[in-house]
Amino acid sequence: MASRLLWASRAASYLRISVSHRGFASACKYAGDDEDGKWHGGLRSKIVTQFGCVVKDLKYAESHEWVKVDGNTATVGITDHAQDHLGDVVFVELPEVGATVSQGSGFGAVESVKATSDVYSPVSGNVVEVNEELNNSPGLVNSSPYEKGWIMKVEVKDASELDTLKNSDDYAKFCEEEDAKH
């Protein structure tokens, strides 16, 4: 089964067809669900679309990064939609703790078996923490993009920048329109 999915994914990529690598039922399993498939905390509200999982209480950039704000700290990662298009992630370039990032500017990269993609900061501020676990387990970006696969935490410089980001409904619609173009 896995080899057929891999072949189909490669063929679709060659033909520039968008396919989902996971079924609808399992697409958001990692977003707060446990091994038994039941919710046990973590991220509460989620939308499952043909374009992946979109978590309701997050903000999203058009470049496919997500932001979860807790006080003055923003946790940043790439979306389920982005990781699905990238394929199996094999390396994550992390920023340095203490680095200054600006909204819309690149701060690192994600390398997969298909491509390397720059990652852009959805907010401006200072990097206060990076997910060192990604150095040894970059696949967490695939298996748990909204929880264990986060990339950095930023002390937010200007909270008004969050108003320029998309909510979950707008991001899901954006992904649908973007994929329809390809």
C-alpha angles and dihedrals in degrees: 000000000000092000091051091051091049091049091047091048092051092046091049090048091051090049091043092241118148114231133174114238093202133048120250094253094056100034094094099028092117093052096093100317125122129220090279089060093246125122113258103168132292119093109012113192122045140166119215112206134164084261095059137265122331117189114218102217096053133086121231137208122215087240087066103255122132130213130204113191122207111175106307094340124092121198112209133197141142121275129253088248091056096046091047091055092045096051124207109006113223102172138019120197106214125202120240119264106253094031118133116235128193128210109267095012125116118255103169145336142251118218120200136173087266105040150334116253130190116234118221128206113244090200138034122241146083123312107241099172140008129201100252089180087076089068089069100025111032089160088077085083086065101037098040111012095161099043123015093018098062114134110203145353119225132195098230114237098188118022091191088074087073088068090066092059126089126255119228096269093049091046093050089051091047091053091049092051093043093051091046088061092057 
